Structures are given as C-alpha cells and as structure tokens.
Amino acid sequence: MMGAMDEKRNACRMEMTVKGRKVTLQFTEEPNPDVAMQVKRLLLGTCLLSAERQNAE
C-alpha cells in the first residue's frame, strides 16, 4: 500500500517514451525560474542543431 509521501511523489512525476527511450520528468511544488531557463535553452539549442543538420544534408 502506498503511503502519503509516495502518492505525493508520484503526483509530481511524469513518465513517457521519446524515440524509444524512457524519460521521467520530476516536478517540484515551487517553480524555479533558473531551471526553466536552462530547459528552454537546451530545447532551443537542440532544435537549432537539428535544423542545421537538416540544412547540411
């Protein structure tokens, strides 16, 4: 049987599969703008690299 802490932890977690790989996202109760900016930069950088590779082909 799950305890209250386990239920709370699972409510802040999301699991999905991206390109065949399991990805787990863990969220906090309080927003962290620094982490949000890091994720945004990472996603934009990945998108730009992908576009550059497609243009090179």
C-alpha positions in Angstrom: 0.0 0.0 0.0 1.4 3.4 -0.9 2.0 6.0 1.8 1.1 9.6 1.5 4.7 10.6 0.6 4.7 8.0 -2.3 1.4 9.3 -3.6 2.7 12.9 -3.4 6.0 12.0 -5.2 4.1 10.1 -8.0 1.8 13.1 -8.5 4.8 15.2 -9.3 6.3 12.7 -11.8 5.5 12.0 -15.4 6.9 9.1 -17.5 6.9 8.9 -21.3 8.8 7.3 -24.1 10.7 9.5 -26.6 12.2 7.9 -29.6 12.3 4.5 -27.8 13.8 5.8 -24.6 12.1 6.1 -21.3 12.0 9.7 -20.0 11.0 10.7 -16.5 10.1 14.2 -15.6 10.0 15.1 -11.9 8.3 18.4 -10.9 8.6 20.4 -7.7 5.9 22.2 -5.8 7.7 25.5 -6.2 8.6 26.9 -9.6 12.3 27.5 -10.2 12.9 30.1 -13.0 16.6 29.2 -13.3 15.8 25.6 -14.2 13.0 26.7 -16.5 15.5 28.9 -18.4 18.1 26.1 -18.6 15.5 23.7 -20.1 14.4 26.4 -22.5 17.9 27.0 -23.7 18.6 23.2 -24.0 15.4 22.7 -26.1 16.2 25.7 -28.3 19.8 24.5 -28.8 18.7 21.0 -29.7 16.2 22.4 -32.2 18.8 24.6 -33.8 21.3 21.8 -34.1 18.7 19.6 -35.7 17.8 22.3 -38.2 21.5 22.8 -39.0 21.9 19.1 -39.7 18.9 19.0 -41.9 20.2 22.0 -43.9 23.6 20.4 -44.3 22.1 17.3 -45.9 
